[in-house]
Amino acid sequence: MKINSILSLRNVNRNARTALKFLCALLLTLSFTLSASTVSAQFKVIGYMPSWAGDVNTVQYSKLTHINYAFLLPTNTGGLQAIENPSKLQSLVSTAHARGVKVLISVGGWNNGNDQGFESLAANATYRNNFVNNMINFVNQYNLDGTDIDWEYPDAGASANNYVALMTQLSNAMHSRGKLLTAAVVGSGGASILGSVFPLVDYLMLMAYDYNNFDHSTYAHAQQSLSYWRGRGLPKEKAILGVPFYGRPSWESYAQLLARGASPNSDIFNGVFYNGLPTIRSKTNLAFDQGGGIMMWELSQDATGANSLLSAIYEVKIQRGGAGPNTPAAPVGKTIWLQGFNNNYVSSKAGQGAMWCNETAIQGNNRFLVVDAGGGKVALSSNGLYVSSENGTQPITCNRPTIQDWEKFDWITTADGKVALRGSNGLYISSENGVQAMTCTRPEVQGWEAFTFGEISAARSAQVGEPTPGKEIDGNKERAAVVFPNPVTKGSPITIKVQDYDSKAPVEVSVLDLNKKVLSNVKANTQTVSVGTANIPGGYYIIVITNGRNSYTKRVLVL
């Protein structure tokens, strides 16, 4: 936000000048704060999916931001018991990720009140190390987005301190790899969860249910839960309100209760207390006002159609303007430019040294292909190399030949349509306003951490910042670039020849599936490039070709 001279101060007394300066500073601060809050406090909708219940194919993914798969159980020495229904977890991850929803593994649970595994491993440094390493391997094996610790419950004293020690190690392990760490905690009275845990987690899920054996999850109890944890210093955006999709004392699901004749607009039926649509809507509004999101136990207990509790949550979310971080989606498969707060463009500097945001026009080094990096994250490629956060230890670069953790970013859309890029270190890329090399060290999004972006074709047609735009050539034009043979037999190479070849720039070829996921990327300093198809299944694919200031798109059929 720019505040120029608002009015002449010549004839205004000193107090008025001071007041105006204060007002300007306040407005600047407010504008940046609002920009930051739209990202850091995006409303989360988190559903648990147990290994023993629910169908992956019936989940309303578009209404969720995160799913927790329950439960993985630890051993006394830090090992992991075999996960139940692993094929279901695999299917959940692939299906959720395709829809922009993150999946975490939830560890522990009530487990009939037996928390001996946690008590033992957390108290022993060797066992803690075992557990943390096993969790890293498990998260990587199933391509998960993080770990949710559901230890019910640490005791006061040594157990509480051991919980902090465990969460400290997990936080370092998960966050250094770009993964989430969360925890489920009791609705209120959780004194054994020390305040030192709050900075270690991405958020806490407050189990504001099971308070007693009847009216166990009232609106008043939800208020009390948020008030308790917020009062202890838990940041608003980290306070996720939990709601039940079942009733007590019968433990029947909401869907079962409706099937027996309960009203979706009530909370009591034949001596069973549950949360109907009005209460769920009220709690969702409460979570918007006092917290950072809402969590439900559990998804398979919901009804369908107009009586769905998840749908009611989503309707409130839309009414309150809480579009999730998975919408709109990153422009995967598109070549884009990025423009900083200083109105200059981000440049890869051709992989030579640090990146800067100081270019006044869109040139070859200012073009970035958005690549699906898995797990809901993206990578940015320029000249066949990838942008790296350098884990925040030095200015960012664009010189990595492959995608590792430091080359993966969360694509976060701000309320005003700009984008912020969060690295695996949990910090944001900053343009540094063009006065120094770009970094990935900012804990929140303000002016320098939000970027305007656009597809290259749009930039060229509008001639934004590029007085002599290059050609964005339609792939249907026969002489733009030639792809042969087409169709191609699986296992045989595809040959791409650029007719209008710029010898001063490499030819970069990307093969994308119809979901715009990049399957192959090849770069060569020749007019003709070959791409193998041995690992590409049969079907139609998109070929994106870039050479200097020109870009081409073709479709190819693999037989």
N, C-alpha and C positions, 0 to 999 in steps of 0.2 A: 504494500500500500504506500503510495507516494502522497505526502502532504506538502505542497508547495506553499508559497506565501499566501496566507489566508486573507489578510488585510493589512494595510499599512499600520505600523505600530508607532509612527512618529508622534502622534498626538494622544497616545494612550499612556496612562500613568504606569509606573513601574509594577504595581500590584496587578494590573490588568495584563501586562506583558507576561508576568510570571504565570498567571492563571492560564493564558493561552498556550504557553509553552507546555505547561502540565497537561492541558487537554490534548495537545498534539501527541505528546508522548504516550498518554493513556490510550488514544485511538490506535496508535501504532502497535502498542502492546496488545490491545484487544484484538486487532485484526490478526496478529500472529498467533495469539492464543486460540482464537476460534479455528484458524486453519489447522493448528496442531491437534485440537480436540476432535476434529472430524476424523482424524486418522487413529489417534491413540485410543479413542473411546468408541470405536465402531461397535454397534450392538451385536453381541454374540448370541446365537441360538444353538444350544448344545444338547444333543440327544444321546443317551446311553443305548447301546444295542448289546444285549447279553448274548453269549455264545449259544445259549440253550433256547432262545426264543426269538421270533421275528424272522422275516424274509427280506433279504437284501434287495430284492426286486420290487418291494412294495414301499420302500422308504421314500418320503417326500423330500428328496435331496434339495430341491430349489428353495425350501423353506428353512434350511439348516446352514450353519457355518462350520460346525464341527460335530463329529461323531466319536464317542468313546466306546471301544469294544471291551466288554467285561466278561470275565476277569482273568488276568494272568496271576498266578500265585507264586510267591517266593519260597525258597527253602530256608532252613535255619542257618545255612552257611553261605547264603548269597546266590545260590543257584536258582533256576526257574523250573517249576513243574511244566510238563507238556501242556501247551495251549489247547483248549478244547475247540474242536471244529475249525482247524486251521484253514481249510478250503473256504469256509465262510468268511474268515478274516481277509483272505486274499481277494475274494470276490468283492467284499465291501470296499477295500482300498481302491481297487481298480475302478469300480463303479463311481465311488465318491469323488475320486480325483478327476475323473472325466467330467464331472459336474462342478468342479471348483470347490469341493468340500474337503476339509482336512479331517484326518482320522488319527486318533491317539489310542494307545493301548492303556487300559486302566488296570492297575496292579493292586490286588488285595481284595477289597470289598468286606462285607460283614463276615463271611466265612464262618457262620455260626458262632461269632464272637471270639474266634481263635486268631489272635494276631501274633502268635509266638514266632512265626517266621520273621516278621518285621522286628520284633523286640530283640531277637537273637542277632540278626545280621547288622542292625543299626548300632549295636553295642560293641562291635568288633571291627577294627580298622581293616583287617584282611577280608572279612566277610562283606564289608561295605564295598571294598574295591571289586570283589567278585561280582557283587550285584550290579554295580554301575557298569562294569565291562559287559556283563551279560545283557543289560538293558540296551547298551549301545548296539550290540550285535543283533538283538531282537528287532529293534527299530529299523536298522539297516536291512535286515533280512526281509521284512514285510513292507519296506518302503513307507514306513509310518511317519507322521508329522510331529510326533512327540510322545511324552509319557505323562500319564495321570496317576498320581499316587493316592490310593484310597485306603490308608491305614486307619482302621477303626478300632481303637483310638490310642494314641500315645498316652502314657500316664504322666502325671506331674513329676518333676524332679529329673532324675537321670534319663528316663525315657524321653522326656520332652527335649532335652539337650541332644540326645542321640538322633532324634528326628531332625533337628537343625543340621547336625553334621551330615546326615544322609542327604538331605535336600540341598545342602551346599555343594556336595560332590556331584549330585545329579544335575544341578543347575549349570555348573561349569561344563559338564560333559554334553548336555543337551544344547545349551545355548551356543557353545563353540562350534557346534555342527549345524546350526540353523534350525534346531528343533525346539519344540515347546516343552515346558515343564509346568504342570498344573497339579492341583490337589483338591480332593473333596474333603470337606470338614463339617463338623456338627453345626446345626443351625445357630445355636447360641450356647454360651457356657463352655467354649473351647479353650480354656486357659492353658491347656497343655500344648497348644499350637502357639509358640512364642512369636512375638512381633518381628523378630529377626528373620522369620521365614518370608515375610511379605515381599522384600526386594528380590528374593530368589526365584519367585514363581511368576509366570505370565498372568495367572489369575487363580483365585480360589472359588470353588463351587460350594455354596452354602446349602447344606441339606436341610432346608427349612420344612421338614416333614418328619413323621414318626415321633413327634413330640410327646404323644401319649397313644392310647389304643382306641381313640375315637376321633375327636376333632383335632387331629394330629397336624393339620396343615392349614390353619386359618389365615386370612389376610392379616390379622393382627400379629400372628406369629411371624409372617414374612417381614412385616415392618420391624418387629423386634430383632429378627436375625440381621437384617441390613444395618440397623442402628447399632447393634452390638459390635459387629466387625468393623464398620466404618468408624465407630467411636474408639476402637483400639488402634486406628491408624491405617487400616487397609484402604488403599486408594479406590476411589469410586469405580474406575474402569476395570479394577481387578476383582470387584465384588459381583459374582454371578449368582443370582437367586435361583435356588432349586425348587421345583414344583413336582408333585406326584401325579402320575397317570393311573392311580389305583386308590382303592378305599380301604379303610380300617373300621372295625377289626377283622373283616372277612378276607382282606388281601385280594379281593377281586379287582380285575382290571376295569378301567373306565368303560371299555367296550363291553365287557361282560355285564356290568351294571346296567347299561342302557338296554342290552338285550333282555334283561330281566324286568324292564319297565321303568328304570330310573329316568328322571328328566335331565337332559343336557343343561338345563338352566337352573338346576338346583344343586345343593351340596350334601343332601341327606336323603337316603332311601332305605327304608326298612332297617333302621339302626346302623347303617353303614355311612360313614362320612367320606366324601370325596371332593374333588374340585371340579365344578361344572364350568361351562363357558363364561358366565359373568365373572366368576372369581379368577379364572385364568386371565381374562382380559385385564382385570384390575391389577393383578400381580405383575403382568407384563408392563403396564404403565408405571407401576411402582419401581420395577427394575430399570426402566428408562430414567426415572427421576432420581433414583438413589443408587443405581448400580451400573454395571457394564454389560449386562446380558442376562439370559435366563437359561436354565438347564432343566431337563426333565428325566425322571426315571419312570418308565423307560418306553422306547418308541413303539414296541409291539403291543402295548396296552391301550393305544389310542383307538378311537373310533374313526370311521371313514366319512367322506362327504362333508356335508354342512355341519356335522357335529364334532368334527376333528378338533381336538385341543391345540394341536400344532398349527392348524390352519388359523385358529383364533389368535394365536401368538403372532403368526406371520402378518395377519391383517393389522394388528396394532403396530407392529414394526413398520409396515409400509405407511400407515397413517402418521406415525411419528417421524418419518423420514430417516429410518435406520437401515437403508440398503446395505447389505452385507459386503464384506471385502471381496467376495467371489463374484460380485456384479458391479459394474460391467467387467467382463473378462479382459485379460491382457491380450493385445493384438498379436497372438502367436502366429508366426509365419509371415508377418508383415515387416517390411523395412521402414524404419521410422527415423525422425530427427527428434532431438530433445533440446529445448530452449530454456535457459535459466532465468532467474529473477532479473538479471542484468540485460535481458533481451538478446544475449549472445547464445551461440549454439555449443553443445557439448561435442568435443573432439576426442577421438581415440589417439590422436597424434601418431597414427600408423604404427602403434605399438612401441614407439620409441620414447621411453620415459613415462612420466606421469600424465594423466589426462587433465585437460583444462576445459573451462567453460568460457572461451574467449574468442570464438570464431564469429565473424559477422555475416557469413553466408554458408549455405548448405553445400559442402564439398564432399568428396568421396570418404574422407576420414570422419565425417559427421553423420554417416549413415550406419544404423544398427539394425541387424536382423534380430527379432524377438524369437527366442527359442524356448520350447517347453523343456524345462530342466527336471520335471517330475516333482511329485509331492505338492503340486499347486504353485511351484516356483518357476521363475523364468531365468534365462541367461541372455546376455546381449553380445552379439557377434559383429565385429567389424573387420573387414579384410581377412576373414577366416580365423581370427583370434577372439578370445573372450575377455570381457571386462571382469576384473577381480577387485573385490573390496580390500584385498591385502589384510583382511581381518582387522582393519582399523589401525594397524601399526605403522602405516606409511601411506602416502597419497595413492589413490586408486590408479590402476594401470589397465591396459588392454593388450596383453601379451601372452595369454594362456592358450595353449593349443587344445586343451580339453576342459570339460566342465567338472570341477571338484566343488567342495563345500563353499569356498570363498567366491566362486563364480555364480552362485545361486542367489536370487533376490526375490523378495515378496514384492509384487506389483500392487501398489495400494493407491486407489483413486480417491482424491480429495473431493470435498463437497463442491468445489468450483471447477471440477473436471480436469484438474491437473493430476500428475502422478508423482508419488514418492517411491523410492526404491530402498528397501530395508535389507541389509546384508545378513549373513549367517551369524554375525556377532550381535544381532539385535539392534544395530544402530543404522542411521540413515545416511545416504549419500548426500553431500552438500556441494553446491557449485562454488562455494566460497566467494560468491559474487564476482568471480573472474579475476580476483586480485591475487590469488595463489592457486596452486594445484588442488584439484578436487579431492575430497576425503570421504571416508565412511565412518564418521565418529560422532554424529549428532544423535542424542537420545530422543529427540522429538522433531516434528515437522514444523518449520517456520518458513519464512519466505525463500531462503536459499536452498531449502530441501524439497521444494515443490517445482516440478518442471512441466511446462507446456510441451505437448508432443503431437506429432501428426505423421501420417503415412507419406512417404516420399512423393507419390503421385499427386496427393492433395497439395503438398508444398509446391510442386512444380506448376500445377494449374493455377494456383493463386500467386505464384512468384513471390512467396514469402521469403524475404531476406536473400534472394538469389536473383540478381538482375538478369543473368543470362542462363536460364535453366537448361539443363541437359535434357535429352530425349527420354521419355518414359514410354517405351515402345510396346504396343499391343502384341501379345504373344500370338495372336491369330494372323498377323502379317507374316507372309511366307518368308520374307527375307530378313526379318528381325534377328532370328536365331534359328538354327536348324537342329532338331532332335531326331536321331535315327539310331537303329530302326525303331519304328513305332507302328504297331505294337512290338514289344521286345519279349523274347522268351526268358523266363526266370533263369538266372545264372549267367546270362550273356550281358556284356556291358552296354550301357546307353552312351552314345557319343553326342556331345553337344558342341556345335560350331557357331561362334559368334561372327556374323557377317560384317558388322560395323565395329571391328575390333580396335580397342584402344590399347596399344602396346605398352603404354606407360602405367597401366593398372592391371592387377590380376583379374582373372575370370573366376568368380565364385558361384558354385552350383549347389543348390539345396533341394533335396527331395522331400516333399511333405505329403502326408496322407490327407484324406479328405477332412479330417478333424484338425488339420494344420499343424500336426505334430511333425517335427523335423526328424526324418529317419536317417538321412545321410547328408554330409556337407563336405564338399571338395573344393580346393582352391589351387589354381595353377597359373603360371605366367606364360600361358600359351593360348592361342586362338581356339584350339580344340581341346576339350576335356572329356575324359571317360569316367563314368560312374558305374560301379558294380551293382548287381541286383541279387547276388546270392542270398542275402539276408532279408530281401524284400518279398513279402507274400504277393500272390497274384491279385490284381485289381488295378483301379485307376489311381494315379498319383499326380501331384502338381510339381512341376519343375520351376524353380525360381532362379534366374540367372542374372548376375550383376557384373558389370564391367565398367569401371570408371564411373561416369555420370549416367550411364544407361542401365535400364532394368527391363527384363523380359520375363514373361510367364508362359509356360506351356503345360499341356496335359499329356500324360503318357499312360499306356496300358501295358501292364506286365502280365504275361500269360503263364 
